[in-house]
Each structure stands twice: as C-alpha cells, then as structure tokens.
Amino acid sequence: MDAPLGPFQEIWEAWEEAHAEITDKPISHFRIATDLQFDELCEHLANGDRDAAAREAVDIISIALNVLRWLGHTPEEIGVIADLRAKRRLKGQSLAILEKYQRLYRI
C-alpha cells in the first residue's frame, strides 16, 4: 500500500469514515479544535507528562490533515504541498521566521 503521508497516512485513513462530516464543518471548527488540543497539551506539560503531550501534538497534526481534507486535497496532493512548502518557505528561512514572530508578535 502506498503511503503518501508517511507515518500520518494511518491518521488520514482513520478519519476517512467522517469525510462528509468534516467537509461540512465551518473553518472555525478546526481553529477551536486546535485550541482545545493545545490546552490539553499544555495541561499534560504542566503535569510533567511529555508522552501525553506528544499524543496531543499528534492530534493537532490530525486536525491539520483534516483542514487539508476540508480544502479538498488528497494525500498525494498534501505530500506535494508539504514538500514544496518546506523547500520554498521553510528551508534556510526558519531563523528569519522565528525572528519575524518575535518582532511582530513578541512571541
């Protein structure tokens, strides 16, 4: 079986049964879901449970994959999008991105 999403292919497939429901959600659903997952991640970190926090981070990736599903992309397209984004926006620019966020948003 081809796995264009690598280790995230299983996550994509797990959500396939809810495809219609996901694509009917408003974009605000995904923002709220992400916020909730970050809250849970922070709670686990506050309790010293980095393994549980890592699982919440995977849930955040799951939400991101479902946003891409909502946008109408296939796993193959997502693989291309991610590859191009890394090469064109992130590679060799990560420090500048961090500096921009520090300068503009003080984070």
N, C-alpha and C positions, 0 to 999 in steps of 0.2 A: 504494500500500500504506500503510495506517495504521500509524504507529509510536508507540504509546502510551508507550514508554520512551525516545523521542527517540534520542540517539546510542547508547544502550545496547540498543536493540532488536536489533541485529546480534549482540550478545553473547548475549542471551536465545535467539535462534534458533540460534546455533552450538551451544548446549548442549541443544537440543531432542532430538537423537538419543540423548542419555543420560538422558532424563527418568526412565525407570523405575529406572535405577540410582541416580540422585540421590535420588529419593524413598524408596529403600530404605536409604539411609545413616543411621547414627545422627547425632544433632546434634553429637557430639564430632568427627566427620569435618570439619565446617566450621570448628570452632574450631582444630583442628590445621592445616588447610589455610591458614587466615588467618595463623596464627603463622608458618608456613613462608614465606608470601609476604612478610610483614613482615621476616623475616630476610633474604630476598633483596633487598628494597627497601633495607634498611639497608646491606647489603654494597655495593650499587651507589652509595649515597650516600658511603660510606667511600672508594670509588674515584673519586669525583667525577663519576659518570655519572648526572646528573639525568634524562636522557631514558630510560635503562633503569629508573630508579627510578619514573618516571611510568608505564611499562608495567606494573610490578609493582603500582602503585596501581590500575590498571585491572583487574588480576587479582583484587585484593581486592574491587572492585566486583562482578566476576563471581561471586565466592563469595557475596557478599551477595544477589545476584539469585537464586542457586541456593538459598539459605536460604529466600527468599520462595517459590520454586517448591516446595521441600520442605514449606513450610507450606500449600501448596495454592492459592496466589494466581496469578491470570492477570496478564499485562502491564497490562491495563486497571485491574485492582484495585490493582496496585502503584503505578500513576500516581496514583490517588486517595489511597492510603495515604501516599505521599510528600508529596503536596500538603498534605494535612491535617496531617501531622506538622510540616512546615515552618511552616505558619500557626499551629498551636496550641501547639507546643512550642519551636520554634527562633527564629522571628522575634521580635525585640525582647528575647530572653532569652539570646542567645549569650554575652554577657559574664557573666551570672549562672551559666550552665552551666560556663564556664571557672573561675570563682571557686569554685564548689562542688567541682569536681575538685581544685583546688589545696588547698582547706581539708580535704576528706575523705581524699584520696589522695596529697596532696603532689606532684601532677604538673602 
